[in-house]
Amino acid sequence: MHNVRIKQINTMVEQCQEDASAAQLDFNFEGTWCTNSDQVQFSGDVQFPQGELTLNADFPPFLGGEGRAPSALTYCFYGAMSCYGSTFATQAAMAGVTLDAMTISLKLGVDFRTALGVGDFPPMTGFEFNVKVKSDASDVDIQRVKELTDERCPAIWAMQNPVPFTTAAAKVN
């Protein structure tokens, strides 16, 4: 339904009921900071089921880059928007709500003063996701899909819950 494979989802639901690890994915990324000023600042490969892609990132000029590629935050915010949109489309399909067309937008602001050492300021405004759908479904059905998306979207969960992290740095020869 609207480019969501319901049969595969239902099979995974059944598998998860028997084995919780069936729906778990591990991500391991590695990237390289490029010290040559003629190149983008950062580059790394990402793998996915049908291939691999090299992603490049470069800060905008006011943060010391050249703006030759999207910034790391651009990928982060695009990922959040894509996650919310994908979750919306999936929840609609799982609920039997057909989407003839869908667009999603994300608005937010970023304040870099803290990153620049100018002071201690909140770095981001709130995320504003806006989904627009063309569908024969009722407004009530669309709002129910939105509620399911808000409850089930991993990006929304990560924004609402502290995610543990560790950092390390080591000199290598």
PyMOL commands that set and color helices and strands:
alter all, ss='L'
color gray80, all
select helices_A, chain A and resi 6-18+20-23+61-63+72-94+139-152+154-160
alter helices_A, ss='H'
color red, helices_A
select strands_A, chain A and resi 30-33+42-48+51-57+101-107+128-134
alter strands_A, ss='S'
color yellow, strands_A
deselect
rebuild
show_as cartoon
